[in-house]
Amino acid sequence: FNFLSLQNSQKTFTMVACGWTKDLFNYDSPKLIRFPSVGCVCVKWCIYVVIALYICYTLIAHKRYQEKEELTSSVRINLKGVAHADRIWDAAEYTIPTQTRDSFFVMTNIIQTDNQIQQTCPEYPTAKAICSSDQSCKKGIVDVHSNGVQTGRCVRYNATYKTCEIKAWLSKLPPFFKKEPAVLRSSEDFTVLIKNNIHFPTFNYTVQNISPKLNTSCKFNKVTDPLCPIFRLGDILQEAKENFSEVAVKGGIIAIEIKWDCNLDSWSYYCSPEYSFRRLDDKTRTLYPGFSFRFARHYKLPDGSERRTLFKAYGIRFDVLVFGMGGKFNLVELFTFIGSMITYFGLAVTAIEKCFSFYNCCSCCKIPFCENVIRKKYETVLMPEQVVFVSYVDQPHITLIKMPLKTSLQDAKDSVFENCPVKFNDPRTCCTRESNMNHSTGQFELRMLTQNIVCPQWCCCGQCQEMPNYHEQLCCRKEAGQCITTTYWFTQLVLSRDTLNKALLYEDPFLDLTGHNSNSQLRRIAYKQYIHWRFGSFEMQDRAIIPSCCRRLIRNTYPKANGNYNGFDLE
């Protein structure tokens, strides 16, 4: 048993592998539908033209044929200027190194507290500093918001509060602070030289913002001298739409942006910086406006005691921000861009197809042209048990009707799809001269068989009889007219014994045509002949419905002995 199972598994695997290998050498091409339509063609070419213009614009304006790379940058800064405010302030004093990269700080205002000495004093009364006894204060404790180190004693701050004593830097003189105007307001005339080197590693290219022919007496001006790397601080604030005198009081943060957009192609070389300026800090905030920090300078008196001078410096921090891209022609980038843009041409087809889809969903109006296109384009694939097929003699198409039925098959709603019936050209359909000579006899017998018929309401040909099941209540016509059973070709192709015998022998050459069940065999082949004639394929015979008039005449021509027929079973 295991050996046989293994053999079967090997055979199955071999068949799957062979089928998969065969598919490797098959090419699948999509099926297209061509139909004349001026409107659709105009829409298609309009979209093609717009896409082509967009591709050309993007290719040229954005240089999509280039390989792009971001730059790496280094910045050096030299600041010059002298200010006078009660004493001389030079670059060594008002320029303080910052902790951030590519930035510099210029002090514009100051709070100066002189002759501070380390002494003990009560702490300012805060929630954690208020005490009632020495046990509430711990020696050596430093609070985040404290002004010094606790000594462990609880002393009186005023008549109301007691606070922990601290050791801190104290001054007997009030701090010197001139709020407006700023102490170093004349620093707006200071100048700064910004040296910027950039490098593109992929292209192995380096360039700087200082030209060998630089005039050292130039000053940056956005109109007259936009490439000069020497900037006046007042001009920088003006370009940032700020007033230097106002910003100097509380300070601020200003960005100096250097943008490089380099085209490194030899035929259109360009690589120069563009300078722009803007304010970075939020001047609308009232709680902590501006930019400031503290620093101290220590010294000793002749008696050896240490003193210090505390400065709270307000000023402007300038952040130099360098960014940009470099590009150079690359054939791979060009082909990649063109290849990706070609897919956009599919938008034309997508737009037209969407229009047909919206029309198909809309039931307010019906256009014959659109109906024909949709019928040609869309084919609904349903499970066999969900549909039946009907062929009316007065309609050129086979009709598909979904199950289950809620009314007679003749009145059920349908959806039409194209189908071209196969012509009778095989040995089963050959008519002999004898059959042709019996034409008049067949017509006479046919008229005898169609007498005394009571037609139901769904009948349109006048030859149908009442049927018990919905799926059997079908006429050969959709509209009133002549019945197909009264035609010469129905007699010769469906009822003729000679034609049916040939069809039976075509299936089985050794079949006995004289047996007791010959009528049963003739009825079966007559049904198949009708399906082959009207539906064009035997593949539909399991779901193809034969009209009541045709079925009645076939049964009357080749009756069953007991008169009990099974009918058409849809289960």
C-alpha positions as CSV (number, residue, x, y, z in Angstrom):
1,F,0.0,0.0,0.0
2,N,2.8,2.4,0.9
3,F,4.6,1.6,-2.3
4,L,1.5,2.3,-4.4
5,S,0.9,5.6,-2.6
6,L,4.5,6.6,-3.2
7,Q,4.2,5.8,-6.9
8,N,1.0,7.8,-7.2
9,S,2.7,10.8,-5.4
10,Q,5.6,10.6,-7.7
11,K,3.3,10.6,-10.8
12,T,1.4,13.6,-9.4
13,F,4.6,15.5,-8.8
14,T,5.9,14.6,-12.2
15,M,2.7,15.9,-13.9
16,V,2.8,19.1,-12.0
17,A,6.4,19.6,-12.8
18,C,5.9,19.0,-16.4
19,G,3.0,21.4,-16.5
20,W,5.0,24.1,-14.7
21,T,8.0,23.6,-17.1
22,K,5.7,23.8,-20.1
23,D,4.3,27.2,-18.8
24,L,7.8,28.6,-18.7
25,F,7.9,28.6,-22.5
26,N,4.4,30.0,-23.0
27,Y,3.7,33.7,-23.5
28,D,0.4,35.2,-22.3
29,S,-0.8,38.2,-24.1
30,P,-3.7,40.4,-22.9
31,K,-6.9,40.5,-25.0
32,L,-7.8,44.0,-26.3
33,I,-11.1,45.3,-27.7
34,R,-11.0,47.8,-30.5
35,F,-14.0,50.0,-31.2
36,P,-14.4,53.3,-33.1
37,S,-15.0,56.3,-30.8
38,V,-13.9,59.8,-31.5
39,G,-14.6,60.9,-27.9
40,C,-12.5,58.1,-26.4
41,V,-9.6,58.7,-28.8
42,C,-9.6,62.5,-28.1
43,V,-9.6,61.8,-24.3
44,K,-6.7,59.3,-24.8
45,W,-4.6,61.7,-26.8
46,C,-5.3,64.6,-24.6
47,I,-4.0,62.6,-21.6
48,Y,-1.0,61.4,-23.6
49,V,-0.1,65.0,-24.5
50,V,-0.4,66.2,-20.9
51,I,1.7,63.3,-19.6
52,A,4.4,63.9,-22.3
53,L,4.6,67.6,-21.4
54,Y,4.8,66.8,-17.8
55,I,7.7,64.3,-18.5
56,C,9.6,66.9,-20.6
57,Y,9.1,69.6,-17.9
58,T,10.2,67.3,-15.1
59,L,13.2,66.0,-17.0
60,I,14.5,69.5,-17.9
61,A,13.4,71.6,-14.9
62,H,14.2,69.1,-12.1
63,K,17.1,67.5,-14.0
64,R,15.8,64.0,-13.5
65,Y,18.6,62.7,-15.8
66,Q,21.1,63.4,-13.0
67,E,22.4,61.3,-10.1
68,K,21.8,63.3,-6.9
69,E,23.9,63.5,-3.7
70,E,23.7,65.5,-0.5
71,L,26.7,67.6,0.5
72,T,29.0,67.4,3.5
73,S,30.0,70.8,4.9
74,S,32.4,72.6,7.3
75,V,32.0,76.2,8.5
76,R,34.5,78.6,10.0
77,I,33.6,82.0,11.4
78,N,35.5,85.3,12.0
79,L,33.8,88.1,13.8
80,K,35.1,91.7,13.9
81,G,34.0,94.9,15.6
82,V,34.5,97.2,18.6
83,A,31.8,98.6,20.9
84,H,31.9,101.3,23.7
85,A,29.6,101.1,26.7
86,D,31.2,102.7,29.8
87,R,34.3,100.8,28.7
88,I,35.7,99.1,25.5
89,W,34.3,95.8,24.5
90,D,36.2,93.9,21.8
91,A,35.7,90.6,20.0
92,A,37.3,88.7,22.8
93,E,34.6,89.8,25.2
94,Y,31.4,90.0,23.3
95,T,32.0,86.8,21.3
96,I,31.5,83.8,23.5
97,P,32.0,80.3,22.1
98,T,28.8,78.3,21.9
99,Q,28.3,74.6,22.6
100,T,26.6,73.9,19.3
101,R,28.2,73.2,15.9
102,D,28.4,75.9,13.3
103,S,27.1,78.7,15.6
104,F,28.4,81.8,17.2
105,F,27.1,84.1,19.9
106,V,27.2,87.9,20.0
107,M,26.5,89.6,23.4
108,T,24.2,92.6,23.1
109,N,23.0,93.3,26.7
110,I,24.3,92.4,30.1
111,I,23.4,92.4,33.9
112,Q,26.7,92.8,35.8
113,T,26.9,92.1,39.6
114,D,30.3,93.2,41.0
115,N,32.3,92.2,44.1
116,Q,30.4,89.0,45.1
117,I,31.8,87.2,48.1
118,Q,31.0,83.8,49.7
119,Q,28.9,84.4,52.9
120,T,26.0,82.9,54.8
121,C,22.4,84.3,54.6
122,P,18.8,83.1,54.9
123,E,17.4,81.4,51.8
124,Y,14.6,83.1,49.9
125,P,11.3,81.8,51.4
126,T,10.0,79.0,49.2
127,A,8.0,76.0,50.1
128,K,11.1,73.8,50.7
129,A,13.2,76.6,52.3
130,I,10.7,77.6,55.1
131,C,11.6,75.9,58.4
132,S,10.6,76.0,62.1
133,S,13.8,74.5,63.7
134,D,17.3,73.4,62.8
135,Q,15.9,69.8,62.4
136,S,14.1,71.0,59.3
137,C,17.4,72.0,57.6
138,K,20.1,69.5,56.6
139,K,23.7,70.5,56.3
140,G,25.1,70.1,52.7
141,I,21.8,69.7,51.0
142,V,21.4,71.6,47.7
143,D,17.9,72.0,46.2
144,V,17.5,72.5,42.4
145,H,15.9,75.9,42.9
146,S,18.2,76.9,45.8
147,N,20.7,79.7,45.6
148,G,23.4,77.9,47.7
149,V,24.3,75.0,50.1
150,Q,22.4,74.7,53.4
151,T,24.5,75.0,56.6
152,G,22.0,73.1,58.8
153,R,20.7,76.2,60.7
154,C,17.2,77.7,60.7
155,V,17.4,81.5,60.8
156,R,14.9,84.3,60.6
157,Y,14.3,85.8,57.1
158,N,11.9,88.5,58.3
159,A,9.3,89.1,60.9
160,T,7.0,86.5,59.3
161,Y,9.2,83.6,58.0
162,K,12.2,81.5,59.1
163,T,14.2,79.9,56.3
164,C,17.2,77.6,56.1
165,E,20.6,79.3,56.2
166,I,22.7,78.8,53.0
167,K,26.3,79.6,52.0
168,A,26.3,81.4,48.6
169,W,27.8,84.2,46.6
170,L,26.5,87.5,47.9
171,S,26.9,91.2,46.9
172,K,26.5,94.3,48.9
173,L,25.9,96.4,45.7
174,P,22.8,96.0,43.5
175,P,23.4,94.6,40.0
176,F,24.0,96.9,37.1
177,F,21.3,96.5,34.4
178,K,20.4,98.8,31.7
179,K,17.3,97.3,30.0
180,E,16.6,99.6,27.1
181,P,18.4,100.5,25.0
182,A,20.8,97.5,25.0
183,V,24.3,98.0,26.3
184,L,26.0,96.8,23.2
185,R,23.4,98.1,20.7
186,S,26.2,99.3,18.4
187,S,27.2,95.7,17.7
188,E,24.8,95.8,14.7
189,D,27.8,97.3,12.8
190,F,29.9,94.2,13.5
191,T,30.8,92.1,10.5
192,V,31.2,88.3,10.3
193,L,33.1,86.3,7.6
194,I,31.6,82.9,7.0
195,K,33.9,80.4,5.3
196,N,32.0,77.4,4.0
197,N,33.6,74.3,2.3
198,I,31.3,71.6,0.8
199,H,32.2,68.2,-0.6
200,F,30.4,65.6,-2.7
201,P,32.0,62.2,-2.0
202,T,30.4,60.3,-4.9
203,F,31.6,62.9,-7.5
204,N,34.9,63.6,-5.6
205,Y,34.2,67.3,-5.9
206,T,35.0,70.1,-3.4
207,V,34.1,73.8,-3.6
208,Q,34.0,76.8,-1.2
209,N,31.9,80.0,-0.9
210,I,35.0,82.2,-1.1
211,S,36.2,83.1,-4.6
212,P,39.9,83.5,-5.2
213,K,39.0,87.0,-6.6
214,L,37.1,88.0,-3.5
215,N,37.1,91.7,-2.6
216,T,37.7,91.8,1.2
217,S,36.0,95.2,1.4
218,C,32.6,93.8,0.1
219,K,29.5,93.4,2.2
220,F,26.7,91.1,1.5
221,N,23.7,92.6,-0.4
222,K,20.9,90.4,-1.8
223,V,20.7,92.5,-4.9
224,T,24.1,94.1,-5.6
225,D,26.5,91.5,-4.1
226,P,24.7,88.2,-3.3
227,L,27.8,86.1,-3.2
228,C,29.9,88.1,-0.7
229,P,30.6,86.0,2.4
230,I,31.0,89.0,4.7
231,F,27.8,90.0,6.5
232,R,26.9,93.0,8.7
233,L,24.9,91.8,11.7
234,G,22.4,94.6,11.3
235,D,21.8,93.6,7.7
236,I,21.3,90.0,8.7
237,L,18.5,91.0,11.1
238,Q,17.0,93.2,8.5
239,E,16.9,90.4,6.0
240,A,15.2,88.3,8.7
241,K,12.6,91.0,9.0
242,E,13.7,91.9,12.5
243,N,14.7,95.1,14.3
244,F,18.3,94.8,15.7
245,S,17.7,97.3,18.6
246,E,14.6,95.4,19.8
247,V,16.2,91.9,19.5
248,A,19.4,93.1,21.3
249,V,17.5,93.8,24.6
250,K,16.5,90.2,25.3
251,G,18.4,88.4,22.6
252,G,17.3,85.8,20.1
253,I,18.3,83.1,17.7
254,I,18.9,83.8,14.0
255,A,19.5,81.3,11.2
256,I,21.9,82.0,8.4
257,E,20.9,79.5,5.7
258,I,23.4,78.6,2.9
259,K,21.8,76.6,0.1
260,W,23.8,74.9,-2.6
261,D,22.2,73.7,-5.8
262,C,25.0,72.4,-7.8
263,N,24.9,71.3,-11.5
264,L,28.2,69.5,-12.1
265,D,27.6,68.7,-15.8
266,S,30.4,70.3,-17.9
267,W,27.9,71.8,-20.4
268,S,25.8,73.6,-17.9
269,Y,28.0,73.9,-14.8
270,Y,26.7,76.0,-11.8
271,C,27.6,75.7,-8.2
272,S,27.1,78.9,-6.1
273,P,25.6,79.4,-2.6
274,E,22.3,81.2,-1.9
275,Y,22.0,83.0,1.4
276,S,18.8,83.5,3.3
277,F,18.0,84.5,6.9
278,R,15.1,83.9,9.4
279,R,14.4,84.0,13.1
280,L,14.3,80.6,14.9
281,D,13.2,81.4,18.5
282,D,9.5,82.2,19.2
283,K,9.4,85.9,20.1
284,T,5.7,85.7,21.0
285,R,6.4,83.7,24.1
286,T,6.3,86.0,27.1
287,L,7.5,83.7,29.9
288,Y,11.1,83.1,28.6
289,P,11.7,85.4,25.7
290,G,15.0,85.9,23.9
291,F,18.3,84.1,24.6
292,S,20.6,84.5,27.6
293,F,23.0,82.7,30.0
294,R,25.2,83.4,33.0
295,F,29.0,83.3,33.5
296,A,31.4,84.6,36.1
297,R,35.0,86.0,36.4
298,H,36.9,85.3,39.6
299,Y,39.8,87.2,41.2
300,K,41.5,87.6,44.5
301,L,42.1,90.7,46.7
302,P,45.5,91.5,48.3
303,D,44.3,90.0,51.6
304,G,43.7,86.6,49.8
305,S,39.9,86.7,49.8
306,E,38.2,85.4,46.6
307,R,35.7,87.6,44.8
308,R,33.9,87.4,41.6
309,T,31.9,89.4,39.1
310,L,28.7,87.7,37.8
311,F,27.4,88.5,34.3
312,K,24.0,87.6,32.8
313,A,24.5,87.9,29.1
314,Y,21.8,88.6,26.6
315,G,22.6,88.3,22.9
316,I,22.0,86.9,19.5
317,R,23.0,83.3,18.6
318,F,23.6,82.9,14.9
319,D,23.2,79.3,13.6
320,V,24.8,78.6,10.2
321,L,22.7,76.0,8.4
322,V,24.2,74.5,5.3
323,F,22.2,72.2,3.0
324,G,21.9,71.4,-0.7
325,M,22.3,68.8,-3.5
326,G,24.7,68.1,-6.3
327,G,23.8,66.4,-9.5
328,K,25.6,64.9,-12.5
329,F,24.4,63.2,-15.6
330,N,23.9,59.4,-15.2
331,L,22.6,57.2,-18.0
332,V,21.0,54.7,-15.5
333,E,19.1,57.5,-13.8
334,L,17.8,58.7,-17.2
335,F,16.5,55.3,-18.3
336,T,15.0,54.7,-14.8
337,F,13.1,58.0,-15.0
338,I,11.8,57.4,-18.5
339,G,10.8,53.8,-17.7
340,S,8.8,55.0,-14.6
341,M,7.2,57.8,-16.6
342,I,6.1,55.4,-19.4
343,T,3.7,53.7,-16.9
344,Y,1.8,57.0,-16.6
345,F,0.5,56.6,-20.1
346,G,-1.6,53.8,-18.7
347,L,-3.6,56.5,-17.0
348,A,-5.4,57.2,-20.2
349,V,-6.7,53.7,-20.5
350,T,-7.5,53.7,-16.8
351,A,-9.5,56.9,-17.1
352,I,-11.6,55.6,-20.0
353,E,-12.2,52.3,-18.3
354,K,-13.3,54.0,-15.1
355,C,-15.9,55.9,-17.2
356,F,-17.3,52.7,-18.5
357,S,-17.3,51.3,-15.0
358,F,-19.2,54.2,-13.7
359,Y,-21.6,53.9,-16.6
360,N,-22.1,50.2,-15.8
361,C,-23.0,51.1,-12.2
362,C,-25.4,53.8,-13.3
363,S,-29.0,52.7,-14.0
364,C,-30.5,56.1,-14.9
365,C,-29.7,56.0,-18.6
366,K,-28.7,53.4,-21.2
367,I,-26.6,54.1,-24.3
368,P,-26.6,51.4,-26.9
369,F,-22.9,52.0,-27.8
370,C,-21.8,51.7,-24.2
371,E,-24.0,48.6,-23.7
372,N,-22.3,46.9,-26.7
373,V,-18.8,47.8,-25.4
374,I,-19.6,46.5,-21.9
375,R,-21.0,43.3,-23.3
376,K,-17.9,42.7,-25.3
377,K,-15.6,43.6,-22.5
378,Y,-17.0,42.0,-19.4
379,E,-17.8,38.4,-19.0
380,T,-19.4,37.2,-15.8
381,V,-18.1,33.8,-14.6
382,L,-20.6,32.1,-12.4
383,M,-20.8,28.7,-10.8
384,P,-22.7,26.2,-13.1
385,E,-25.4,25.6,-10.6
386,Q,-26.1,29.4,-10.5
387,V,-27.1,29.9,-14.1
388,V,-29.1,28.5,-17.1
389,F,-28.7,29.3,-20.8
390,V,-31.5,30.2,-23.1
391,S,-31.5,30.8,-26.9
392,Y,-34.5,32.7,-28.4
393,V,-35.1,32.3,-32.2
394,D,-35.8,36.0,-32.5
395,Q,-32.6,37.2,-30.7
396,P,-29.0,36.8,-32.0
397,H,-27.4,36.2,-28.6
398,I,-27.5,33.5,-26.0
399,T,-29.1,34.6,-22.8
400,L,-27.7,33.9,-19.3
401,I,-30.2,33.8,-16.5
402,K,-29.3,33.5,-12.8
403,M,-30.9,31.0,-10.5
404,P,-33.0,30.5,-8.5
405,L,-36.1,31.7,-10.3
406,K,-39.0,33.6,-8.7
407,T,-41.1,33.6,-11.9
408,S,-41.3,31.7,-15.1
409,L,-38.1,31.4,-17.1
410,Q,-39.7,33.3,-20.0
411,D,-40.2,36.4,-17.8
412,A,-37.0,36.2,-15.7
413,K,-34.5,39.1,-15.9
414,D,-31.4,38.1,-17.9
415,S,-28.0,39.3,-18.9
416,V,-26.9,38.8,-22.6
417,F,-23.5,37.7,-23.7
418,E,-22.1,37.1,-27.2
419,N,-22.0,33.7,-28.7
420,C,-21.8,32.5,-32.3
421,P,-23.4,29.1,-32.8
422,V,-21.4,26.4,-34.6
423,K,-22.7,25.6,-38.1
424,F,-23.8,22.1,-38.8
425,N,-20.9,20.6,-40.8
426,D,-20.3,17.2,-39.2
427,P,-21.6,13.7,-40.4
428,R,-24.4,13.8,-37.8
429,T,-26.2,16.6,-39.6
430,C,-26.1,15.5,-43.2
431,C,-29.6,15.3,-44.8
432,T,-30.2,12.7,-47.5
433,R,-32.3,13.2,-50.6
434,E,-34.8,10.9,-49.0
435,S,-35.2,13.3,-46.1
436,N,-35.6,16.2,-48.4
437,M,-38.3,14.3,-50.4
438,N,-40.2,13.6,-47.2
439,H,-40.4,17.3,-46.4
440,S,-44.0,17.6,-47.3
441,T,-44.9,14.5,-45.3
442,G,-43.0,15.9,-42.3
443,Q,-44.9,19.2,-42.5
444,F,-48.2,17.3,-42.6
445,E,-47.3,15.2,-39.6
446,L,-46.2,18.4,-37.8
447,R,-49.5,20.1,-38.4
448,M,-51.3,17.1,-37.1
449,L,-49.2,17.2,-33.9
450,T,-49.9,20.9,-33.2
451,Q,-53.7,20.7,-33.1
452,N,-55.8,21.3,-30.0
453,I,-53.1,23.1,-27.9
454,V,-54.0,25.4,-25.0
455,C,-51.2,28.0,-24.7
456,P,-50.1,29.4,-21.3
457,Q,-49.6,33.2,-20.7
458,W,-45.9,33.1,-21.0
459,C,-46.0,31.5,-24.5
460,C,-45.2,33.8,-27.5
461,C,-45.3,31.2,-30.4
462,G,-48.7,29.5,-29.8
463,Q,-47.2,26.0,-29.6
464,C,-46.2,25.7,-25.9
465,Q,-48.0,23.8,-23.2
466,E,-48.3,24.5,-19.4
467,M,-45.3,23.2,-17.4
468,P,-45.2,22.7,-13.6
469,N,-41.8,24.1,-12.9
470,Y,-40.5,27.7,-13.4
471,H,-37.4,26.6,-15.2
472,E,-39.5,24.6,-17.8
473,Q,-41.8,27.5,-18.6
474,L,-39.9,28.8,-21.6
475,C,-40.9,29.6,-25.2
476,C,-38.7,29.6,-28.3
477,R,-39.4,33.3,-28.9
478,K,-39.0,36.4,-26.8
479,E,-41.7,38.3,-28.8
480,A,-44.8,37.0,-30.5
481,G,-44.2,35.3,-33.8
482,Q,-43.8,32.0,-35.7
483,C,-42.7,29.0,-33.7
484,I,-39.4,27.4,-34.5
485,T,-41.1,24.0,-34.6
486,T,-43.0,25.0,-37.7
487,T,-39.8,25.5,-39.7
488,Y,-38.3,23.1,-42.3
489,W,-34.9,23.1,-40.5
490,F,-36.3,22.1,-37.2
491,T,-37.9,19.0,-38.9
492,Q,-34.7,18.1,-40.7
493,L,-32.2,18.7,-38.0
494,V,-34.1,17.8,-34.8
495,L,-37.0,15.5,-35.7
496,S,-35.7,13.6,-38.8
497,R,-35.2,10.0,-37.8
498,D,-32.6,9.6,-40.5
499,T,-30.6,12.6,-39.1
500,L,-30.9,11.3,-35.5
501,N,-29.8,7.8,-36.5
502,K,-26.7,9.1,-38.1
503,A,-26.0,11.2,-35.0
504,L,-26.4,8.1,-32.8
505,L,-24.1,6.1,-35.0
506,Y,-21.6,8.9,-35.0
507,E,-21.3,8.5,-31.3
508,D,-21.4,4.7,-31.3
509,P,-20.9,2.9,-34.7
510,F,-22.1,-0.5,-33.2
511,L,-25.3,0.9,-31.6
512,D,-28.5,-1.2,-32.1
513,L,-31.1,1.2,-33.5
514,T,-33.9,-1.4,-33.5
515,G,-34.1,-2.1,-29.7
516,H,-37.1,-1.5,-27.4
517,N,-35.5,1.7,-26.1
518,S,-34.9,3.3,-29.5
519,N,-37.4,6.1,-28.8
520,S,-35.5,7.0,-25.7
521,Q,-32.2,7.2,-27.6
522,L,-33.8,9.3,-30.3
523,R,-35.3,11.7,-27.8
524,R,-31.9,12.1,-26.1
525,I,-30.1,12.8,-29.4
526,A,-32.9,15.1,-30.5
527,Y,-32.4,17.2,-27.4
528,K,-28.6,17.3,-28.1
529,Q,-29.2,18.2,-31.8
530,Y,-31.3,21.2,-30.7
531,I,-28.7,22.4,-28.2
532,H,-25.9,22.0,-30.8
533,W,-28.0,23.9,-33.4
534,R,-29.2,26.8,-31.2
535,F,-26.4,27.0,-28.6
536,G,-23.4,26.1,-30.8
537,S,-21.8,23.8,-28.3
538,F,-22.4,20.6,-26.4
539,E,-20.6,22.1,-23.4
540,M,-23.8,24.0,-22.4
541,Q,-26.1,20.9,-22.6
542,D,-26.2,20.5,-18.8
543,R,-27.5,24.0,-18.3
544,A,-29.2,24.8,-21.6
545,I,-33.0,24.9,-21.5
546,I,-35.0,23.5,-24.4
547,P,-38.3,25.5,-25.0
548,S,-41.5,23.8,-24.0
549,C,-42.8,23.8,-27.6
550,C,-39.7,22.0,-28.9
551,R,-39.7,19.5,-26.0
552,R,-43.4,18.8,-26.5
553,L,-43.0,18.0,-30.2
554,I,-39.9,15.9,-29.7
555,R,-41.8,13.8,-27.1
556,N,-44.8,13.5,-29.3
557,T,-42.7,12.3,-32.2
558,Y,-40.7,9.8,-30.1
559,P,-43.0,9.1,-27.2
560,K,-42.3,7.1,-24.1
561,A,-44.4,4.0,-23.6
562,N,-45.8,5.0,-20.2
563,G,-46.0,8.7,-20.9
564,N,-44.0,9.7,-17.8
565,Y,-41.0,12.0,-18.5
566,N,-38.3,13.0,-16.0
567,G,-38.1,16.6,-17.2
568,F,-35.0,18.8,-16.7
569,D,-33.4,18.6,-13.3
570,L,-31.4,21.6,-12.0
571,E,-30.2,20.0,-8.8
